[in-house]
Amino acid sequence: MFQQNIDGCLENAIGQHGLAPQAYASWLDSIGPHVETLKDDYRKDRLPLLRIAEEEQDIADAEAALAKLSEGAKTLVFFGTGGSSLGGETFAQIAGWGIYGVALPGQAKRPRTRFYANLDGGTLQGVLDSLDLPTTRFIVTSKSGGTAETLAQTIAALTVVKAAGLEAQIPKMFLGITEPDKPGKTNGLRTLLSTFGIPMLEHHTGIGGRFSCLTNVGLMAALARGLDARAIRAGAKSVVDALLAAKSASDFAPAVGAATAVALSKEKGIATLVMMPYADKLGRLSAWFVQLWAESLGKGGEGTTPIGALGPLDQHSQLQLFMDGPHDHYLTILRVASEGVGPRIDPELARIAGAEMLGGHTVGDIVSAQSHALPEALARAGRPVRTIDIAKLDEKTIGALLMHFMIETILAGRLLGVDPFDQPGVELAKVLTRERLAKGA
């Protein structure tokens, strides 16, 4: 479904700023035991993420809940922040969300999808004031049920719906995704939604936040946009199958990616990772990856800074820094086969514009040329670059890509000696926020 190439990170391709053969081989050897541990995690069912692609009942439950919620609906509003939204946004964009004019056939017959992942008082007020409430439905996601941003959004929406005289319709207008009841643990969202008789789907207890895109958290948005959730999981499963079949770390693409990223950091002082897809439909994948890498690895003084970019746009905004700034950037270029795609440039008009080289080519030809020229230019400038070539961007491919990057991140964390699943650094800000609000009350 896609092909990874890290040759542009090696010394023989980019010179002194690339990895020497012996150093690269050493880091691959170091990650080998972590690959074997990951296989054991699968066999002993210690890491639910590796098994999620084999589950089916939760998809059926999500389909049924969405069908019921969508009755009479024209707009679906998704409330959730961070990992509770970015995975869903990634899937929705594959189906054209946020890109005017490229929605999948039949999308016009579905309710419109809107995501509000960032809490902003002015935005939320404007949204709630402008919605046609009788035809609006709300999907609210918080694993713990205690996310302040999501609770604030939900309470505000419930208040507006009640004020509009629609309180009796609330159970038909809202759907929650949160963890099941746990003795001795408070779940504010579950308590709130239960008060109104709002139905809820169970959030997977072993998979949360940035890793939840392949659960009902992310797949609900995929279903809302008409994507095949089972095909997404089949793509993800292909990566797990490759893990189990790998005879060595060099046989497993996520291990190669993780070893390369860590080696560049430790051997060459690479401090910044750039994710740069050449396709509008992968724009939100960059945002999802930024959270995945930053929140999983930025601990105990370890980690590198991820940056999201988009080609060809960011060739005109960020590339100058990547090409000619400090030697501390490592780029991943995602290329989707685009030759022959899009409008064809009229040769005569191209001649008049002084751009004869464009004449006769499609816009997709131009993008393809740019996406292949950039890694070559980076290599000539001594900048490490990885390419990932995608033959066809569909559900199976996006499922495989997401699983690839999640496993790559997990392996990088284990190689660095950090826990890729927690986020202790964000807890203090949450505590201080609550304290400030309590004092103000």
Backbone torsions as a table, in degrees:
resi	resn	phi	psi	omega
1	MET	NA	-30.1	174.2
2	PHE	-155.8	158.9	-176.3
3	GLN	-127.4	124.3	178.8
4	GLN	-95.4	140.7	177.1
5	ASN	-137.8	120.2	-178.8
6	ILE	-109.8	16.2	-179.7
7	ASP	-57.5	-33.3	-179.4
8	GLY	-71.0	3.9	176.8
9	CYS	-106.7	-0.2	-171.9
10	LEU	-103.2	154.1	-174.3
11	GLU	-58.6	-38.5	-177.0
12	ASN	-70.5	-12.0	179.0
13	ALA	-102.1	-37.1	-173.4
14	ILE	-124.2	4.2	175.5
15	GLY	85.2	-148.4	-169.4
16	GLN	-62.7	-21.3	-179.2
17	HIS	-87.9	0.4	176.6
18	GLY	-97.9	169.1	-178.5
19	LEU	-77.9	130.4	174.7
20	ALA	-69.5	149.0	-176.8
21	PRO	-53.3	-43.7	-177.7
22	GLN	-66.3	-40.8	-180.0
23	ALA	-66.2	-43.3	179.6
24	TYR	-62.5	-44.4	179.6
25	ALA	-62.0	-37.3	179.9
26	SER	-64.4	-42.6	179.5
27	TRP	-69.0	-35.2	174.8
28	LEU	-62.9	-41.5	176.7
29	ASP	-61.7	-39.7	-177.7
30	SER	-66.1	-32.3	-177.8
31	ILE	-84.0	-13.7	-178.8
32	GLY	-53.3	-49.9	179.1
33	PRO	-61.3	-30.9	178.6
34	HIS	-70.4	-32.8	174.4
35	VAL	-64.9	-42.7	179.2
36	GLU	-65.7	-38.1	176.2
37	THR	-62.8	-38.7	178.7
38	LEU	-64.2	-39.4	174.9
39	LYS	-60.4	-42.1	179.4
40	ASP	-66.6	-35.3	175.6
41	ASP	-58.9	-39.2	178.5
42	TYR	-68.0	-50.4	-174.9
43	ARG	-61.6	-36.6	-178.2
44	LYS	-96.3	6.4	176.6
45	ASP	56.5	42.6	179.4
46	ARG	-90.1	-15.6	-176.4
47	LEU	-129.6	95.0	-174.6
48	PRO	-55.0	-28.4	179.6
49	LEU	-55.6	-36.2	-177.5
50	LEU	-74.5	-14.4	-178.7
51	ARG	-106.5	-11.4	-172.8
52	ILE	-60.8	-31.6	-177.8
53	ALA	-67.9	-13.2	-179.3
54	GLU	-93.7	-7.5	-177.4
55	GLU	-86.2	148.9	-177.6
56	GLU	-131.2	-31.2	-173.5
57	GLN	-62.2	-36.9	-178.8
58	ASP	-66.1	-30.2	175.8
59	ILE	-68.1	-44.7	178.5
60	ALA	-61.1	-40.6	178.2
61	ASP	-64.3	-40.8	179.5
62	ALA	-66.5	-40.5	178.5
63	GLU	-61.5	-43.9	-179.3
64	ALA	-66.1	-43.4	-179.6
65	ALA	-64.9	-40.7	-179.9
66	LEU	-67.2	-40.4	179.4
67	ALA	-61.1	-42.6	179.8
68	LYS	-67.9	-43.3	-179.1
69	LEU	-64.2	-33.4	-173.1
70	SER	-79.5	-6.4	179.6
71	GLU	-60.2	120.2	-179.4
72	GLY	73.7	9.4	-175.9
73	ALA	-91.9	143.7	172.3
74	LYS	-116.0	-18.9	-179.0
75	THR	-140.1	132.8	173.0
76	LEU	-110.8	121.1	179.5
77	VAL	-104.8	124.1	178.8
78	PHE	-101.5	120.9	173.1
79	PHE	-107.4	131.8	179.9
80	GLY	164.2	153.4	-176.7
81	THR	-126.0	159.1	178.3
82	GLY	57.9	-128.2	-178.3
83	GLY	-65.3	-15.1	177.1
84	SER	-79.5	-4.3	-179.1
85	SER	-129.7	-39.1	-170.5
86	LEU	-63.0	-36.7	176.6
87	GLY	-65.1	-44.0	177.6
88	GLY	-62.7	-40.5	177.7
89	GLU	-63.3	-37.6	178.3
90	THR	-60.6	-46.7	178.5
91	PHE	-65.8	-45.0	-177.9
92	ALA	-58.7	-36.8	-178.3
93	GLN	-70.5	-29.9	174.7
94	ILE	-58.7	-32.2	178.9
95	ALA	-91.8	9.7	173.4
96	GLY	102.4	-2.5	-179.9
97	TRP	-59.3	135.3	177.1
98	GLY	79.3	2.5	178.6
99	ILE	-127.3	102.0	-174.0
100	TYR	-61.9	130.3	172.7
101	GLY	94.5	-0.4	-176.4
102	VAL	-123.6	20.2	179.3
103	ALA	-62.9	149.7	178.3
104	LEU	-63.8	151.2	176.0
105	PRO	-55.2	137.3	-179.8
106	GLY	89.4	-9.4	-178.5
107	GLN	-63.4	-30.7	-178.7
108	ALA	-62.1	-22.0	-179.7
109	LYS	-85.5	-7.9	-179.0
110	ARG	-96.8	158.4	173.4
111	PRO	-60.7	146.5	175.0
112	ARG	-66.7	147.1	179.3
113	THR	-111.7	134.4	177.0
114	ARG	-132.7	137.8	179.3
115	PHE	-117.2	131.2	176.1
116	TYR	-125.5	85.1	-175.4
117	ALA	-89.6	-20.6	-177.7
118	ASN	-107.2	132.9	-179.8
119	LEU	-82.0	120.1	178.7
120	ASP	-146.5	120.4	-174.7
121	GLY	-58.9	-45.0	-179.2
122	GLY	-64.8	-42.1	178.5
123	THR	-63.1	-48.0	-176.8
124	LEU	-62.8	-39.9	178.2
125	GLN	-62.2	-44.2	179.5
126	GLY	-63.4	-39.9	178.5
127	VAL	-62.7	-51.3	-176.2
128	LEU	-66.4	-30.4	178.1
129	ASP	-72.6	-28.5	-171.9
130	SER	-98.4	-15.3	-177.9
131	LEU	-69.5	144.0	168.5
132	ASP	-84.6	92.0	-168.7
133	LEU	-56.4	-42.0	-178.6
134	PRO	-59.5	-24.6	-179.3
135	THR	-109.8	15.8	179.5
136	THR	-105.4	142.2	176.3
137	ARG	-127.4	148.9	-175.4
138	PHE	-121.1	129.6	174.4
139	ILE	-114.3	118.3	-170.8
140	VAL	-116.5	127.3	-175.7
141	THR	-127.3	126.7	170.5
142	SER	-157.2	118.2	-177.3
143	LYS	-59.3	-52.5	-177.0
144	SER	-77.9	-23.6	-175.1
145	GLY	79.5	5.3	-177.7
146	GLY	-116.3	10.4	-179.0
147	THR	-67.7	115.1	-173.0
148	ALA	-59.9	-41.1	-178.6
149	GLU	-61.4	-45.8	-177.3
150	THR	-69.6	-38.0	176.4
151	LEU	-62.7	-41.0	179.7
152	ALA	-62.9	-44.9	178.5
153	GLN	-60.7	-44.8	-176.3
154	THR	-66.4	-44.5	179.4
155	ILE	-62.9	-41.6	178.8
156	ALA	-62.3	-41.9	-179.9
157	ALA	-67.2	-43.0	177.9
158	LEU	-60.8	-40.6	-179.6
159	THR	-62.5	-44.1	-179.8
160	VAL	-66.6	-40.6	179.4
161	VAL	-64.4	-42.2	177.0
162	LYS	-62.5	-44.4	-178.5
163	ALA	-63.1	-25.2	179.6
164	ALA	-84.3	3.9	179.2
165	GLY	78.7	22.0	-176.3
166	LEU	-109.9	19.6	-175.5
167	GLU	-55.9	-38.1	-179.0
168	ALA	-65.1	-22.4	-178.6
169	GLN	-90.9	-4.8	-174.4
170	ILE	-54.1	-43.3	179.6
171	PRO	-61.1	-22.4	178.9
172	LYS	-92.6	-11.8	-174.2
173	MET	-102.4	-14.1	-175.6
174	PHE	-125.9	149.8	172.9
175	LEU	-141.4	133.6	179.4
176	GLY	-109.5	150.2	170.5
177	ILE	-127.9	110.4	-177.3
178	THR	-156.2	167.3	-177.9
179	GLU	-65.6	152.5	175.3
180	PRO	-67.8	166.4	178.5
181	ASP	-56.6	136.8	174.4
182	LYS	-126.6	127.6	179.4
183	PRO	-55.9	128.0	177.0
184	GLY	81.3	2.7	179.8
185	LYS	-119.1	129.2	-179.4
186	THR	-82.2	136.3	174.8
187	ASN	-131.6	93.7	-174.3
188	GLY	-60.7	-38.6	-178.9
189	LEU	-66.3	-44.1	179.4
190	ARG	-61.7	-42.6	179.1
191	THR	-62.7	-44.1	-179.5
192	LEU	-62.8	-49.6	-177.3
193	LEU	-67.0	-36.4	178.4
194	SER	-62.3	-34.2	179.2
195	THR	-57.6	-32.2	-178.2
196	PHE	-101.7	6.5	179.7
197	GLY	69.3	27.3	-177.8
198	ILE	-80.9	131.0	179.2
199	PRO	-68.2	152.8	-178.6
200	MET	-138.8	144.9	169.1
201	LEU	-99.8	148.5	-178.7
202	GLU	-81.3	125.8	173.1
203	HIS	-73.6	134.6	179.3
204	HIS	-56.7	125.4	-175.8
205	THR	-73.7	-19.8	-177.0
206	GLY	-103.5	1.2	-179.1
207	ILE	-136.1	120.2	-176.6
208	GLY	-135.3	170.9	171.5
209	GLY	50.3	-126.6	-174.1
210	ARG	-64.4	-17.6	179.7
211	PHE	-96.2	4.5	-171.9
212	SER	-92.0	6.9	-173.5
213	CYS	-62.7	-28.2	-178.9
214	LEU	-91.1	1.2	174.1
215	THR	-92.0	-173.5	178.7
216	ASN	-61.7	-18.7	178.8
217	VAL	-60.1	-51.3	179.1
218	GLY	-84.2	-37.6	-174.8
219	LEU	-70.0	-21.7	176.1
220	MET	-60.5	-41.9	177.6
221	ALA	-68.5	-37.6	177.3
222	ALA	-60.7	-44.5	178.7
223	LEU	-64.1	-39.9	-179.5
224	ALA	-61.8	-28.3	180.0
225	ARG	-96.3	5.4	175.2
226	GLY	85.7	17.2	178.0
227	LEU	-83.6	159.5	179.5
228	ASP	-88.9	101.9	-177.1
229	ALA	-64.9	-33.1	180.0
230	ARG	-69.8	-33.5	176.0
231	ALA	-69.1	-36.7	176.0
232	ILE	-59.1	-46.4	-179.7
233	ARG	-68.7	-32.8	176.9
234	ALA	-63.0	-40.1	176.1
235	GLY	-62.8	-42.6	177.9
236	ALA	-62.7	-40.0	-179.1
237	LYS	-64.5	-31.3	179.8
238	SER	-61.5	-32.1	179.0
239	VAL	-73.6	-39.9	176.6
240	VAL	-64.9	-40.3	177.1
241	ASP	-60.7	-39.8	178.2
242	ALA	-64.5	-36.4	175.7
243	LEU	-59.5	-49.9	-176.3
244	LEU	-66.6	-27.9	-177.8
245	ALA	-87.8	-14.6	-174.4
246	ALA	-65.8	129.9	178.0
247	LYS	-86.7	-19.9	178.4
248	SER	-155.0	169.4	179.6
249	ALA	-60.3	-34.4	-178.3
250	SER	-68.0	-15.0	178.3
251	ASP	-86.7	-8.4	-171.4
252	PHE	-119.4	112.4	-172.8
253	ALA	-55.5	-44.8	178.3
254	PRO	-61.6	-32.5	177.4
255	ALA	-69.3	-39.6	176.8
256	VAL	-62.7	-43.8	179.1
257	GLY	-63.3	-43.0	-179.1
258	ALA	-66.8	-45.9	-179.6
259	ALA	-62.0	-39.2	-179.7
260	THR	-65.1	-45.9	-178.7
261	ALA	-63.4	-45.1	-179.3
262	VAL	-68.1	-41.5	179.9
263	ALA	-62.2	-42.7	178.5
264	LEU	-62.7	-36.3	178.3
265	SER	-66.6	-47.8	-174.3
266	LYS	-79.6	-35.2	-175.9
267	GLU	-90.6	-31.6	-171.1
268	LYS	-123.2	7.0	176.1
269	GLY	70.1	23.8	177.8
270	ILE	-68.9	121.7	-176.9
271	ALA	-112.9	-9.9	-173.6
272	THR	-134.1	129.3	175.5
273	LEU	-108.8	131.5	-179.3
274	VAL	-113.2	124.2	174.7
275	MET	-102.0	115.9	-170.9
276	MET	-132.9	87.5	175.0
277	PRO	-78.6	147.7	174.4
278	TYR	-103.8	63.0	177.2
279	ALA	-168.7	128.6	178.8
280	ASP	-56.1	-35.2	-175.8
281	LYS	-70.7	-6.7	177.4
282	LEU	-109.9	11.1	-179.4
283	GLY	-60.4	-44.5	-179.0
284	ARG	-74.4	-21.9	174.1
285	LEU	-59.8	-37.6	177.7
286	SER	-60.8	-43.4	179.2
287	ALA	-64.7	-40.5	177.1
288	TRP	-61.8	-44.4	-179.5
289	PHE	-63.2	-38.2	179.9
290	VAL	-57.8	-46.6	177.9
291	GLN	-64.8	-44.6	-177.9
292	LEU	-55.4	-51.0	-175.0
293	TRP	-72.9	-44.2	-175.9
294	ALA	-66.7	-48.3	-173.7
295	GLU	-76.8	-24.2	-178.9
296	SER	-83.5	-33.6	-170.0
297	LEU	-113.0	-15.7	-177.0
298	GLY	-79.6	76.1	-175.3
299	LYS	-145.5	144.1	174.1
300	GLY	57.7	32.2	179.7
301	GLY	83.6	-0.9	179.4
302	GLU	-96.7	174.1	176.1
303	GLY	103.4	161.9	175.9
304	THR	-129.3	159.1	-174.0
305	THR	-88.6	119.2	177.9
306	PRO	-87.5	143.5	176.8
307	ILE	-127.9	133.9	174.6
308	GLY	-91.1	136.7	177.2
309	ALA	-139.4	172.6	-179.4
310	LEU	-146.4	122.4	176.3
311	GLY	-95.2	150.9	-2.2
312	PRO	-79.0	-6.7	-175.9
313	LEU	-49.0	-51.9	-171.8
314	ASP	-81.5	-0.2	165.1
315	GLN	-65.0	-21.8	-178.3
316	HIS	-104.2	5.4	-179.7
317	SER	-133.8	-36.2	-176.9
318	GLN	-117.3	-19.2	-171.1
319	LEU	-59.0	-34.2	179.5
320	GLN	-54.3	-43.2	178.2
321	LEU	-65.9	-44.7	-176.8
322	PHE	-64.5	-35.0	-175.9
323	MET	-84.7	-34.0	-166.9
324	ASP	-131.7	5.2	177.0
325	GLY	-90.1	-156.3	178.8
326	PRO	-59.0	150.1	179.0
327	HIS	-81.0	57.8	-179.2
328	ASP	-131.8	22.2	178.9
329	HIS	-112.8	139.6	175.9
330	TYR	-126.7	122.2	-174.7
331	LEU	-106.5	139.2	167.5
332	THR	-109.9	119.0	179.4
333	ILE	-103.2	116.6	175.8
334	LEU	-95.8	119.6	-177.5
335	ARG	-116.8	125.0	175.5
336	VAL	-102.2	128.8	-179.8
337	ALA	-52.3	120.7	-174.0
338	SER	-133.9	6.2	179.7
339	GLU	-59.2	132.7	177.9
340	GLY	82.3	3.1	-176.3
341	VAL	-96.8	137.6	173.3
342	GLY	93.3	-178.4	-178.6
343	PRO	-60.7	147.0	176.2
344	ARG	-95.6	135.2	-175.8
345	ILE	-78.4	124.3	-179.7
346	ASP	-65.7	123.3	-176.3
347	PRO	-59.8	-39.1	-177.6
348	GLU	-68.2	-43.2	178.0
349	LEU	-65.7	-35.9	176.6
350	ALA	-63.6	-39.9	179.1
351	ARG	-62.9	-43.4	179.9
352	ILE	-61.5	-36.7	-179.1
353	ALA	-79.5	-2.1	-178.9
354	GLY	74.3	25.0	-178.6
355	ALA	-127.2	56.1	-175.5
356	GLU	-55.7	-31.5	-176.2
357	MET	-63.7	-19.5	179.5
358	LEU	-82.3	-24.3	-172.4
359	GLY	-58.2	131.6	178.2
360	GLY	86.8	-13.1	179.9
361	HIS	-91.1	152.9	171.0
362	THR	-83.1	163.5	176.1
363	VAL	-61.1	-36.7	176.7
364	GLY	-62.0	-34.8	175.8
365	ASP	-61.7	-40.9	-178.8
366	ILE	-64.9	-45.9	179.6
367	VAL	-62.4	-41.1	178.5
368	SER	-60.9	-43.3	179.1
369	ALA	-62.3	-41.5	179.4
370	GLN	-64.1	-44.4	-175.4
371	SER	-70.0	-20.7	175.2
372	HIS	-92.1	-30.4	178.6
373	ALA	-71.0	-35.4	-175.7
374	LEU	-61.8	-49.6	178.4
375	PRO	-59.6	-34.9	177.7
376	GLU	-65.0	-42.6	178.6
377	ALA	-64.8	-41.8	178.6
378	LEU	-61.5	-43.0	179.8
379	ALA	-62.4	-40.9	179.2
380	ARG	-64.8	-29.1	178.7
381	ALA	-87.0	2.8	178.7
382	GLY	74.6	28.9	-178.6
383	ARG	-106.4	124.8	-178.5
384	PRO	-64.8	136.6	-177.8
385	VAL	-146.6	136.2	174.0
386	ARG	-111.0	141.0	174.4
387	THR	-115.8	143.0	173.3
388	ILE	-127.8	114.8	-176.8
389	ASP	-100.2	127.4	-176.8
390	ILE	-112.6	121.8	-179.6
391	ALA	-73.3	-43.8	-178.0
392	LYS	-145.9	127.3	-178.7
393	LEU	-91.3	100.8	179.4
394	ASP	-139.7	-170.4	-175.4
395	GLU	-61.7	-44.0	-179.1
396	LYS	-62.8	-40.1	-178.5
397	THR	-66.5	-45.4	-178.8
398	ILE	-66.6	-35.9	175.9
399	GLY	-62.3	-41.8	178.7
400	ALA	-67.1	-41.7	179.4
401	LEU	-61.0	-45.6	-178.5
402	LEU	-64.3	-42.9	178.1
403	MET	-65.7	-39.2	177.3
404	HIS	-56.0	-51.6	-175.9
405	PHE	-68.6	-33.8	177.9
406	MET	-66.8	-45.5	178.6
407	ILE	-67.0	-39.5	176.1
408	GLU	-56.5	-43.7	-179.2
409	THR	-67.6	-42.2	178.1
410	ILE	-60.4	-45.8	179.9
411	LEU	-65.2	-38.4	177.4
412	ALA	-62.9	-41.6	178.6
413	GLY	-61.7	-44.5	-179.3
414	ARG	-67.5	-34.5	176.8
415	LEU	-66.8	-32.8	178.7
416	LEU	-84.1	-10.6	-179.6
417	GLY	80.8	26.0	177.2
418	VAL	-118.0	156.8	176.7
419	ASP	-82.1	113.1	-176.7
420	PRO	-75.0	-4.5	-172.1
421	PHE	-103.0	-13.8	-179.4
422	ASP	-101.5	176.1	177.7
423	GLN	-150.1	63.9	-174.7
424	PRO	-62.9	-26.1	-175.6
425	GLY	-68.2	-19.0	-177.1
426	VAL	-92.4	-9.4	-173.2
427	GLU	-70.4	-37.3	-177.6
428	LEU	-61.3	-42.8	179.9
429	ALA	-61.8	-37.1	177.9
430	LYS	-64.1	-43.9	-179.7
431	VAL	-62.2	-46.5	-178.8
432	LEU	-66.4	-34.1	176.1
433	THR	-61.7	-46.9	179.9
434	ARG	-62.3	-39.1	-179.3
435	GLU	-65.3	-42.3	179.1
436	ARG	-64.0	-42.0	178.8
437	LEU	-65.8	-39.4	179.5
438	ALA	-64.3	-39.7	178.6
439	LYS	-65.5	-38.7	-179.9
440	GLY	-67.2	-31.1	179.1
441	ALA	-69.2	NA	NA
